[in-house]
Amino acid sequence: MNPDQLAAIASALTARGKGLLAADESVSTIGKRFAQCGIESTAETRRDYREMLFRSEDAIRRNISGVIVFDETIHQSARDGTPLIKLIEAAGAIPGIKVDAGAKPLAGHPGETITEGLDGLRERLKDYCALGARFAKWRAVLSISETIPTAYAIEANAEVLARYAALCQEADLVPIVEPEVLMDGAHDLERCAEVTEYVLKKVFMQLYEARVRLEGIVLKPNMIVSGKTCPRQASPEEVARATLKVLRNCVPVAVPGIAFLSGGQGDIEATRNLDAINRLAGPKDAHWPLTFSYGRALQDAAMSTWAGKPDKAQMAQDAFRRRAGMNGMAAQGLWSDEAERIAA
């Protein structure tokens, strides 16, 4: 695949009014979410749940550009024998794959993590490409407190993200570059902005050093928000101003698109903040489509509605369609509370 094709896929992933469905929960993570809904987590129930989502063809065709899956999912087939990856393609979306092995404690740095999974990644990427993946995702995780993140943890995670991204492009896969500054904690909006700006600058320096072609990546950052336990929660307008300021200070214009993670925001909160960002964005931000790459913020309503019951599949697909549609509007700055009420 030549660089132009990578750039075309990256642009397609952030097409106007569309975003990414992050259905890449690990077995342990989806097991915890299933338990909250009273669903037994087995290979079969996980397959059935994801098949239900991927068969929501009208929602995907209208508002979902790509779907990120987990290793188990890319090897599974639907009940009728169709590979799940083919269901994604049939609905008009681009299949992608989570390739990191999760965040592990960073030696010598209490409270900080490093994402692992580089060992054997070159070979795994070749296999995933052969199975139909066209992009990949790697998540780096950084927490905020009075003493962290340290410069060392930021640099280490930025270097790993760059090595991953270079390997992806070597394998003809578009890398989703996800440096997440967690919203857990009592920090305020200004502290989140300070840390995120430093992180993004380090990430792009490492991408440059690794000779990653920026035209062939998608950036998946956190929004600039108040910590969950901060006494004062920033308004959507404040989130939008702070987020755009950081992006303008850090992200090169060569990057074809930005897909925000929800990071633990509630369903409507994530939609409202995305809408505020797009409403405030001006001509100088036009080179970056500003869209979504949401997991729980797209899936929670569908999962709780489905609850492992086949007769609830249609209702669950309707719930997923509503959230995908609302976020598709927000990615264009067209969402409103009234639209939310009508959809409900």
C-alpha positions as CSV (number, residue, x, y, z in Angstrom):
1,M,0.0,0.0,0.0
2,N,1.4,3.4,-0.9
3,P,1.3,6.5,1.3
4,D,-1.7,7.9,-0.6
5,Q,-3.8,4.8,0.2
6,L,-2.9,5.1,3.9
7,A,-3.9,8.8,3.8
8,A,-7.2,7.9,2.0
9,I,-8.1,5.3,4.7
10,A,-7.2,7.8,7.5
11,S,-9.4,10.4,5.9
12,A,-12.2,8.0,5.4
13,L,-12.1,7.1,9.1
14,T,-12.8,10.7,10.0
15,A,-15.3,11.5,7.3
16,R,-17.8,14.3,8.1
17,G,-20.7,13.1,10.2
18,K,-19.1,9.7,10.9
19,G,-16.9,8.3,13.7
20,L,-15.4,5.1,15.1
21,L,-17.1,2.5,17.2
22,A,-14.6,1.2,19.7
23,A,-15.8,-2.4,20.2
24,D,-12.3,-3.6,21.3
25,E,-12.9,-4.4,25.0
26,S,-10.7,-7.2,26.3
27,V,-12.3,-10.3,27.6
28,S,-11.9,-9.1,31.2
29,T,-13.2,-5.6,30.5
30,I,-16.3,-6.7,28.6
31,G,-16.9,-9.3,31.3
32,K,-17.1,-6.5,33.9
33,R,-19.6,-4.6,31.8
34,F,-21.6,-7.7,31.0
35,A,-21.8,-8.4,34.8
36,Q,-23.3,-5.0,35.4
37,C,-26.1,-5.9,32.9
38,G,-26.6,-9.4,34.3
39,I,-25.0,-11.1,31.2
40,E,-22.8,-14.1,31.5
41,S,-19.5,-13.5,29.7
42,T,-18.7,-16.4,27.4
43,A,-17.1,-16.6,23.9
44,E,-20.7,-17.1,22.6
45,T,-22.4,-14.2,24.4
46,R,-19.5,-11.9,23.4
47,R,-19.9,-13.0,19.8
48,D,-23.7,-12.6,19.9
49,Y,-23.4,-9.1,21.4
50,R,-21.0,-7.9,18.8
51,E,-22.9,-9.6,16.0
52,M,-25.9,-7.6,17.1
53,L,-24.0,-4.4,16.9
54,F,-22.4,-5.1,13.5
55,R,-25.7,-6.1,12.0
56,S,-27.0,-2.6,12.8
57,E,-26.3,-1.8,9.1
58,D,-28.3,1.4,8.7
59,A,-26.6,3.0,11.8
60,I,-23.2,2.0,10.7
61,R,-23.6,3.0,7.1
62,R,-24.9,6.4,8.2
63,N,-22.7,7.3,11.1
64,I,-19.9,4.8,11.7
65,S,-16.7,5.0,9.5
66,G,-14.7,2.2,11.2
67,V,-15.0,-0.4,13.9
68,I,-12.2,-1.4,16.3
69,V,-12.3,-5.0,17.4
70,F,-10.4,-7.2,19.9
71,D,-8.2,-10.2,18.9
72,E,-11.0,-12.7,19.9
73,T,-13.5,-10.9,17.6
74,I,-11.4,-10.8,14.5
75,H,-11.2,-14.6,14.6
76,Q,-15.0,-15.2,15.3
77,S,-17.8,-15.9,13.0
78,A,-21.5,-15.0,13.3
79,R,-24.1,-17.7,14.0
80,D,-24.6,-18.2,10.2
81,G,-20.8,-18.7,9.7
82,T,-20.0,-15.2,8.3
83,P,-16.8,-13.8,9.8
84,L,-17.6,-10.9,12.0
85,I,-15.1,-8.8,10.2
86,K,-17.1,-9.3,7.0
87,L,-20.3,-8.0,8.7
88,I,-18.4,-4.7,9.4
89,E,-17.4,-4.5,5.8
90,A,-20.9,-5.3,4.5
91,A,-22.3,-2.5,6.6
92,G,-19.9,-0.1,4.9
93,A,-17.3,0.4,7.7
94,I,-13.6,-0.2,7.8
95,P,-12.4,-2.9,10.2
96,G,-9.6,-2.2,12.7
97,I,-7.9,-4.0,15.5
98,K,-6.6,-3.2,18.9
99,V,-3.0,-4.5,19.1
100,D,-1.6,-3.4,22.5
101,A,-1.4,-5.7,25.4
102,G,-2.6,-3.2,28.0
103,A,-1.1,-0.8,30.4
104,K,1.3,-2.3,33.0
105,P,3.0,-0.7,36.0
106,L,6.0,1.3,35.0
107,A,9.0,0.1,37.0
108,G,10.3,2.6,39.5
109,H,7.4,4.9,39.0
110,P,4.5,4.2,41.4
111,G,1.1,5.1,40.0
112,E,2.3,5.2,36.3
113,T,2.0,2.7,33.5
114,I,3.6,1.8,30.2
115,T,1.6,0.0,27.5
116,E,3.1,-3.3,26.4
117,G,2.8,-5.4,23.3
118,L,5.6,-4.5,20.9
119,D,7.2,-7.9,21.1
120,G,6.1,-9.9,18.1
121,L,3.9,-7.0,16.8
122,R,5.4,-6.9,13.3
123,E,4.2,-10.5,12.7
124,R,0.8,-10.0,14.4
125,L,0.2,-6.9,12.2
126,K,0.8,-9.0,9.1
127,D,-1.7,-11.6,10.3
128,Y,-4.3,-9.0,11.2
129,C,-3.9,-7.4,7.8
130,A,-4.5,-10.8,6.1
131,L,-7.7,-11.2,8.2
132,G,-9.1,-7.9,6.9
133,A,-8.0,-5.2,9.3
134,R,-7.1,-1.9,7.6
135,F,-6.1,0.1,10.7
136,A,-4.9,-0.6,14.2
137,K,-5.2,1.0,17.7
138,W,-2.7,1.4,20.6
139,R,-3.6,3.2,23.8
140,A,-1.1,4.9,26.1
141,V,-2.5,5.8,29.6
142,L,-1.3,8.7,31.7
143,S,-2.8,9.7,35.1
144,I,-2.8,13.1,36.8
145,S,-2.0,13.8,40.4
146,E,0.1,16.4,42.2
147,T,3.3,14.4,41.3
148,I,2.4,12.6,38.1
149,P,2.7,12.2,35.2
150,T,6.5,12.4,35.2
151,A,8.5,13.4,32.2
152,Y,10.0,9.9,32.0
153,A,6.5,8.2,31.9
154,I,5.4,10.6,29.2
155,E,8.5,10.1,27.1
156,A,8.4,6.4,27.5
157,N,4.8,6.1,26.4
158,A,5.4,8.5,23.5
159,E,8.3,6.4,22.2
160,V,6.3,3.2,22.3
161,L,3.4,4.9,20.5
162,A,5.8,6.0,17.7
163,R,7.3,2.6,17.4
164,Y,3.9,1.0,17.1
165,A,2.8,3.6,14.5
166,A,5.9,3.0,12.4
167,L,5.3,-0.8,12.4
168,C,1.7,-0.3,11.4
169,Q,2.5,1.8,8.4
170,E,5.2,-0.7,7.4
171,A,2.4,-3.4,7.5
172,D,0.1,-1.1,5.4
173,L,-2.2,-0.4,8.4
174,V,-3.3,3.1,9.5
175,P,-2.3,3.6,13.2
176,I,-4.7,5.2,15.6
177,V,-2.5,7.1,18.0
178,E,-4.2,7.3,21.4
179,P,-2.4,9.1,24.2
180,E,-5.0,9.2,26.9
181,V,-4.7,11.6,29.8
182,L,-7.2,10.1,32.2
183,M,-10.0,12.2,33.7
184,D,-9.8,10.3,37.0
185,G,-8.8,12.6,39.8
186,A,-9.6,16.1,41.3
187,H,-7.5,18.2,38.9
188,D,-9.1,21.1,37.2
189,L,-9.4,22.0,33.5
190,E,-6.2,24.0,33.4
191,R,-4.2,21.1,34.8
192,C,-5.6,18.7,32.2
193,A,-4.8,21.2,29.5
194,E,-1.2,21.6,30.7
195,V,-0.5,17.9,30.9
196,T,-2.3,17.1,27.6
197,E,-0.3,19.7,25.7
198,Y,3.0,18.4,27.0
199,V,2.0,14.8,26.1
200,L,0.9,15.7,22.6
201,K,4.1,17.6,21.9
202,K,6.2,14.7,23.0
203,V,4.1,12.2,21.0
204,F,4.5,14.2,17.8
205,M,8.2,14.6,18.3
206,Q,8.6,10.9,18.7
207,L,6.4,10.3,15.6
208,Y,8.7,12.6,13.7
209,E,11.8,10.8,14.9
210,A,10.3,7.4,14.0
211,R,9.6,8.7,10.4
212,V,5.9,8.1,10.7
213,R,3.9,9.7,7.9
214,L,1.4,12.0,9.6
215,E,-0.9,12.0,6.6
216,G,-1.5,8.3,7.3
217,I,-2.5,8.4,11.0
218,V,-5.6,9.3,13.1
219,L,-5.1,11.0,16.4
220,K,-7.3,9.8,19.3
221,P,-6.8,12.2,22.1
222,N,-8.8,13.0,25.3
223,M,-10.9,16.2,25.4
224,I,-9.7,18.8,27.9
225,V,-12.1,18.2,30.8
226,S,-12.1,18.6,34.6
227,G,-11.2,15.6,36.7
228,K,-14.1,13.5,37.7
229,T,-13.9,14.6,41.4
230,C,-13.0,18.2,40.7
231,P,-15.4,20.4,42.7
232,R,-16.0,22.6,39.7
233,Q,-16.9,20.9,36.4
234,A,-16.1,22.8,33.3
235,S,-19.0,23.7,31.0
236,P,-19.1,22.3,27.4
237,E,-18.1,25.8,26.1
238,E,-15.1,25.8,28.4
239,V,-14.2,22.2,27.3
240,A,-14.4,23.3,23.7
241,R,-12.2,26.4,24.1
242,A,-9.5,24.5,26.1
243,T,-9.5,21.5,23.8
244,L,-9.2,23.6,20.6
245,K,-6.4,25.7,22.1
246,V,-4.4,22.6,22.9
247,L,-4.9,21.0,19.5
248,R,-3.9,24.2,17.7
249,N,-0.7,24.4,19.8
250,C,0.3,20.8,19.2
251,V,-1.2,19.0,16.2
252,P,0.4,19.4,12.8
253,V,-1.9,20.3,9.9
254,A,-0.7,17.1,8.1
255,V,-2.8,15.0,10.4
256,P,-6.0,14.1,8.4
257,G,-8.4,13.8,11.3
258,I,-9.0,13.7,15.1
259,A,-11.3,11.2,16.8
260,F,-11.8,12.0,20.5
261,L,-12.1,9.2,23.0
262,S,-15.0,9.6,25.6
263,G,-12.7,8.7,28.5
264,G,-15.5,7.8,31.0
265,Q,-17.8,10.7,30.1
266,G,-21.5,9.9,30.2
267,D,-23.3,9.2,26.9
268,I,-24.9,12.6,26.5
269,E,-22.0,14.4,28.1
270,A,-19.6,13.0,25.5
271,T,-22.1,14.1,22.7
272,R,-22.6,17.5,24.2
273,N,-18.9,18.2,24.5
274,L,-18.2,17.0,21.0
275,D,-20.9,19.2,19.6
276,A,-19.5,22.3,21.5
277,I,-16.0,21.6,20.1
278,N,-17.4,21.5,16.5
279,R,-19.5,24.6,17.0
280,L,-16.5,26.6,18.2
281,A,-14.1,25.2,15.6
282,G,-13.4,27.8,12.9
283,P,-11.7,27.9,9.4
284,K,-8.3,27.4,11.0
285,D,-9.4,24.0,12.3
286,A,-10.9,22.8,9.0
287,H,-7.9,20.6,8.2
288,W,-8.9,18.3,11.1
289,P,-12.4,16.8,11.0
290,L,-13.2,16.6,14.8
291,T,-15.2,13.4,15.4
292,F,-15.6,10.5,17.9
293,S,-14.1,7.2,18.7
294,Y,-16.3,6.0,21.5
295,G,-16.8,2.8,23.3
296,R,-19.1,2.9,26.3
297,A,-20.6,6.3,25.2
298,L,-21.9,4.4,22.1
299,Q,-22.6,1.0,23.6
300,D,-23.9,1.4,27.1
301,A,-27.6,1.9,26.2
302,A,-27.4,-0.9,23.6
303,M,-25.7,-3.3,26.0
304,S,-28.1,-2.7,28.9
305,T,-31.1,-3.0,26.6
306,W,-29.9,-6.3,25.0
307,A,-29.0,-7.9,28.3
308,G,-28.2,-11.2,26.6
309,K,-31.7,-11.7,25.4
310,P,-32.1,-12.4,21.6
311,D,-35.7,-11.0,21.6
312,K,-34.2,-7.6,22.7
313,A,-31.8,-7.4,19.8
314,Q,-34.0,-5.0,17.7
315,M,-34.5,-2.6,20.7
316,A,-30.8,-2.7,21.4
317,Q,-30.0,-1.9,17.8
318,D,-32.4,1.0,18.0
319,A,-30.6,2.3,21.1
320,F,-27.2,2.0,19.3
321,R,-28.7,3.8,16.2
322,R,-29.8,6.7,18.4
323,R,-26.4,7.2,20.0
324,A,-24.6,6.8,16.7
325,G,-26.9,9.4,15.1
326,M,-26.6,11.9,18.0
327,N,-22.8,11.7,17.8
328,G,-22.9,12.0,14.0
329,M,-24.8,15.2,14.5
330,A,-22.3,16.4,17.1
331,A,-19.4,15.8,14.8
332,Q,-20.9,18.4,12.6
333,G,-21.9,20.8,15.3
334,L,-25.6,20.1,14.6
335,W,-26.7,18.3,17.9
336,S,-29.1,19.9,20.3
337,D,-31.0,18.9,23.5
338,E,-34.2,19.0,21.4
339,A,-32.7,16.5,18.9
340,E,-31.8,14.3,21.9
341,R,-35.4,14.4,23.2
342,I,-36.9,13.7,19.8
343,A,-34.5,10.7,19.3
344,A,-35.5,9.3,22.8
